[in-house]
Amino acid sequence: MDAAFTEEQDEIRRTLRELLHKRCGPDDVKSAVRTPPGYDQALWRQLAGQLGLPGLALPAAYGGADCGPTELALACEETGRVLLPSPLIATAALAAPLILALGSGPQRAELLPALAAGELTATLAVPGGRLATALALTGPNAGDWAGGGRAGGIQARAVSPQRDGGAPGSSPGELPAKGGWRLYGEAAQVLDGHTADVLLVAAHTGGFARSRTLIFLVRADAPGLVRTRQTAMDETRPQARIELRDVAAELLGERESDEAAVADALAAAGTEAAAALAAEAVGAADAALARTVEYVGTREQFGRPIGSFQAVQHRLADLYVAVQAARSAAYYAAWSAGGARTGDRRAAEPGVAGLALAQALEALRKVAAEAVQLHGGIGFTWEHDAHLYFKRAACDELLLGPVHRLRARAAEEAGLFAARDGGTAPGPVAADVAREAVDA
């Protein structure tokens, strides 16, 4: 592994940092999150049109920059540094890899160039707030997490091609001549779900006999689709509740994939998304630490800056080590994900991405807590900038974690602990031992 970045990668980081420094200060972030979309649409168009941010990891054949997970991770580190509210993670790290992996030729030709150019945004809707499970980050994603049985989650029903129209209440000819699908159910905590132009919905179908989870495309203007922005503690990560009331949908792919293929695609997308999210958390932690170091150098107590006290220096040194360790883990996870995409089996190490995400989330949580503490009385006020990072740390772990489950899953994938039968297959014992080690 060559740990040095190329000139192109350094240029991506430098250009993006300069732009965001001018356009995305704390006051700009607070103003953007209070708009109906939850982000600065003009800035997003600039990032997409001039820098090609959402297409960094897409092939050139679909209008992308033909880079990879490493370049996307570097970009996410810079967006995390300023806590940029944008549909980047939802579009480039969650939806685009799934369309690339599972989509049919016409679907990829239609959607991926538009996503790369920023003309469309997309997201992944998973029922029950089980995004981390669907991406195989906190446990196996095989099973009925999308809503098994006759009720609950999101259900998909095939519509016969002989039907003249859709479900009751739909207009004739609403579905394609070859038939289609109808979705009903609900999903909460959908990243940027209230503004996404395309929703990738994980839904259960097949009833009891052929129970399986498939991915469907739902357009934003589909009749029966209700989207409501949710109130979240971290306003920089907009989330929405999606209600599907007998909504027409299109299967992602040319034909029904088996459940294993869908699970594999979700897990592969989870690997790339975890690397991007880890880098984003590292960027946020690094910025919060830099702000704290600057503050303790100016705040005086007993006639001298508090940063000159050895106890404060030790706390900051511990945070610096944690951030650097998390950064190394995030970079390695991105490199590993890039190797997996190109077929380099030496780089496709199991559990690396989840472990890096756990390391980064824990580092961000520690840095954000210490930032509040070391800012003194002003740091405890809810309006202070330090709380932007504190809220991001708390909500990311709720959405993607918790940390001990990420680590337990990574241990299972890597085969670090033996199962009850003496083998190395993942099992409940591995999770229990890993959790006890983390708690200790």
N, C-alpha and C positions, 0 to 999 in steps of 0.2 A: 504494500500500500504506500503510495506517494502522498504524504501529508501536506505537501505544498499546493496552494491553489494556482490555477493558471491565470494568465493576464486577463482573459475574458471573465473569469469568475471574480477576480478582484475589481474589474471595471463594473460588473453588475452591482456589487456591494457598494462601491464608491458613488456611483451615479444615483442609486436609489437612496442612499443615506443623505446625500446633498439635497435631493428633491424633498424628501420627507422632513428634513430639518427646516426647510422654508415653509412648507405647506401644512405641517401636522404637529403643531405644538399642543401642549395640554389644553389651552383654551379652544383651539380648533377642534380637538377631539370632543370636548364637552359640548360644543355647538353642534357638531355633526351627529352625535348620537341622539340628540333631541329632535332631529328632523324625522318625518314619517318613514323614510327608508332606513334610517339608523346609520347612514354613512354619507360621506361627501361624494355625490355622484359625479361631479365635475372632476374631482381628483381621481376617481376610479377610471374615468374615461381617459385621462391623461396617462395613468399608469398602464392601462391596457393598450392604448393606441400608440404611445410613444415608446414605452419600454417593453411592451409585449409580456407583461407579468403573468397573466393567466395562461399563456401558451408556452411558458419556459420549458416545461417537461413534456410537451407534445411533439410528435414527429413533424418534420417540415412538410410532409405530404398533406397534412391537415392544417397548415398555416401556423404551426408552432415554431419555436426556436430550435427544436431538435437538440435540446440539452438533456437534463435528467433530474433526478431527485436531489442531487447535490446543489445544483443551481437554484432549484425551488427552495431548498432549505436555507440557502444564503439569503434569498429574498425575504423569506419569512422571518429570519433573524432580524432583519432591518425593520420590517413592519411591526414585529413584536417590540422592538426597542421604543417605538413611539405609540404602541398600543393602537395601531391603525385599525379603525372599524371599516371593514370591507368584505366583499364576498369572495376573497381570494382563497381561503381555506376550503370553503364549501364547493367552489367551482373547480379550482385547480387540483386540490388534494383529495377530494371525495368523489365528485361526480365525473370529472373527465377520465380518470383511470378506469372507472367502471364502463363508461361508454366505449372507451378504446378496447377494453378486454372482451366485453360481451355484445356490443352493438353490431348490428348488421352493417353491410357496406353502405347502403343508403343512409342509415341512421348516423354513422360516423361522418359521412360526407356532408350531411346537412348540419349536424350539431357542432362537431369539433372545430371547424374553422370559425364559426360564429363565437364559440366560447373563447378561442384563442385571441380573437380580435376584440373581445369585450362587448360584442354586440348582444350576447346573451349571457345570463348567469344561470347557474344550476346548483342543486343541492341534493343531498340524500336524506330521505325521510324514513325513519325507523320507528316502529311503534313502541310504546312503553318506555321511552327514554333509554333504550338499550343500544345506543350507538356503539359503545365500547365492545359490547358482546357481539354485535353484528360484524364488526371489524376484526374479531378474534383477538382483541387486546387484553381482555380480562377473563377469557374463558373460551372454550370451543364454540364456534358459531354454527354447529350442526344442531338441529332440533327445532322446536316450535316457538322460538323467540319472536317470530313475526306474527304470532297469534294462532296457535294451533287449535283444533277443535272447531266447533260450529259458531263460536262467538269470541269476541275479544280481539285485540290487535287490529290488523288490517286484512280483510278477506278479498280475494279475487275470484270472479266468476266469469267463465267463458261464455260468450254469446254466440249462439248458433248462426252460421252464415245464412240460413234460410229465413231468419227473422227479418221482417220488413223494417223494423225499427229497433230501438234500443229497449231499455227497461221501461216500465210504466212511467209515463210523464215525459219521455224523451221524444224528440221529433223524428219523423221517418227519415231514413238516409243518414242519420247522425253517425252511424258506425260504417266502417268500410265494408265493401261487398264481400270480402273474404271472412267476415266475422271480426270479433274484437273481444275486449275484456271490460268488465265493470268492476270498480273498486268501491268498497265501503269500509269505513272504520275511522280511526283517529290516530294521530301521532303528535306528540308534544316534544318540545325542545329540539325543533328542527332548525339547524343553523341557517339564518337568512331565508327562512321558509316563506316569509311574507313578501319578499321581493323577487325571489328566483323566477326566471322565465320558464324553466324546465325543472320538474321534480322527478327524481328517481325514487320510486316508492318500493320498498320491500314489503311484499304481501304474501300471505299464506293462501294456498289453493290446493285443490285435489281432494278435499274432504278427508275422511279417515283412511280410505283405501289407498289414495295416491298423495298423501300429505307431503307437501314440499313448499319451499320458499323460492319465489321468483322476483325479478326486478322489472318494474314497469315504468314507462314514460308517461307523465301527466303534464299537459300544457297548462300554463298559468290561467288561460282563459276558458278552461274546460267547465261546462255547466255542472253545478253541484259541488264545486270545490270552494271551500270556505277557509280562509287563512286569517289568522288573528295574531298580531304581534304580542308576545308575552312580556310581562314585566320581569326583568331579570336584575339581580344585584349587579352583575357586570354588564353595563350598558354598551360597552365596546364590542360585545359578542352578541349581536341581536339574535333572538330565537323566536320561533312562532309555533303556534298550534295549528295543525292541518286537519281539517275534517273532510272526509270523502263521502259524499252522499250520492251513491250510485253514479260514480264518475267514469266517463269513458277513458280508457287507457290503452296504451300500445305496449306490447311485450318488447322488452329490450333484447334484441337478437332476432335472427331469422326464424327460429323455431324454439320450442320449449327446451331449455337446457335442463340437464338433470341437477338435482339439488347440490351435488358435490361440486359441479362446475361453478355454480353461483357462489357457494361457500368459499371456494378457492379464489375466485375473483374478488370477493369482499375482503378476504384475508390479505391478498396481495395489495389491494388498495389501502388496507389498514396499515401495512408496513410502510408504505410511502407517506401516508397521512401522519403516522406517528413520528416519523423523522422530521417532517415539516413542522408539526406542532411542538416537538421538542426544541427545535431551533428557534421557533417563535418564543417559547417560554424562556430560553436562554437569553435572547435579545431583551426581553422585558426585565429579567433579573439583572442583567448587566447595566441597563439604564437606571434601574432603581438603586443599585449599588453606587453608581457614579454620582447620582444626585445626593445620596446620603454622605458619601465621602466629601463632596463639595460643601455640604451643609455643616458637618462637624468641624470643618476647617475654618468656618466663619463664626459659628456660635461660641460665645465665650462664657465661661463659668470659673469663678475664683480668679478672675483676671487673666485667663489663658484659654485658648480654643479647646473645646472638649476633645477634639481629635488628637491632642497631644497627650492625653491620658492613656496609660498603657492598657488599661482594661478595655477601653473603646477600640484601641488599635488591634487587640487580640480578637475582638468580636468581628471587626472588619476583615481581618486576615482570614478567619474561618469562612466568612462569606465569599471572599475572593477565591479560595480554594474550591468551595462548592460550585461556584459558577464556572470556573475553568474545567472542573471535572465533568460537569454537565455539558459544556460546550464540546469537549472531546468526544463524549458519548453521542451527542447529536450528530456531529460530523461523521463519525464512524457509522452510525445508523443510516445516514443518507448515502454514504459510499456503498454500504452493504446493499441497500435497496436498489441502487443503480446497477450493481453487479448482478442482482437477481433478475432485473429487467432484461439485461443483455445475455443472460444465460451463464454467467460466470458462477459456477456452483461454489467456488471458494469464498465468494463474497456473500452468498445468500445464507447467512448464519441465522438459525432460528432463535427467536426471542430477543434479538439485538434491538429492534425498534421499540418494543414495549419497555425494555429495560432503560433505554435512553430517555423515553418519555417519562418514566417514573423518576429518574434522576433529575431531569429538568424541572418537572413539576415540584419536586421536593425542594430543589434549590430556589425556585421562585417563591415558594411559600416561606422559606426561611428568610430570604432577603427582604421580602415585603413586610414580614412581621418585625424584623429588626429596623427597617426603615421607619416604620411608624414609631417604634420605641425611641430611636436615636434622634428623631425630630422633636422629641419632647412634647410639651403640651399642645403645640400647634399640629403635631403629627396625628393627634387623636381626634382632631376635628374632621368630620365626614367630608368637608369640602376641600381638604388639602389634596394636592396631587399624589401624595404617597398612597392614598386610598384607591386610586385607579389601579395601581399594581396589586394592592392587597385584594381587591375584588376580583381581578383577573386570576390571581393564584387560587382563590377559594372556589370560584365557579368552574375553572378548568378541571380541577380535581373532581368536582361533583359530576361534571359532564363526561370525563374520560377515565376516571379512576375508580376507586381510590388507589393510592400508590402501592399499598401492600398487595392488592389484587393484580396490578400490572406486573409486579415482581414475581408473584407466585405463578402467573401464567408464563412468564419468560423462563422461569425455572423448569416448568413442565415441558415447554417446547424444546429446551436445551437438554432435557433428560438428566438434570442434575441430581434428582432424587429417585430412588427406586420405588416402584409400586409395591403393593402388598404381596404380589406373586413373585417378587424378587427380580422382576424385569426392570426395564428403563422406560416403559410406556408411561405417558402422562396419566395421572390418577389423583384421587382426592388426597392421598398421603402427601404427594408432592406439594400440593397447595397448602396443606396444613403445616408441613414443616417449614416451608418458605414464609408463611405468615407468622409463625412463632419466632423465626429468626429475625424478621423485620420488627416485630413488636418488642423483642428483647433488646 
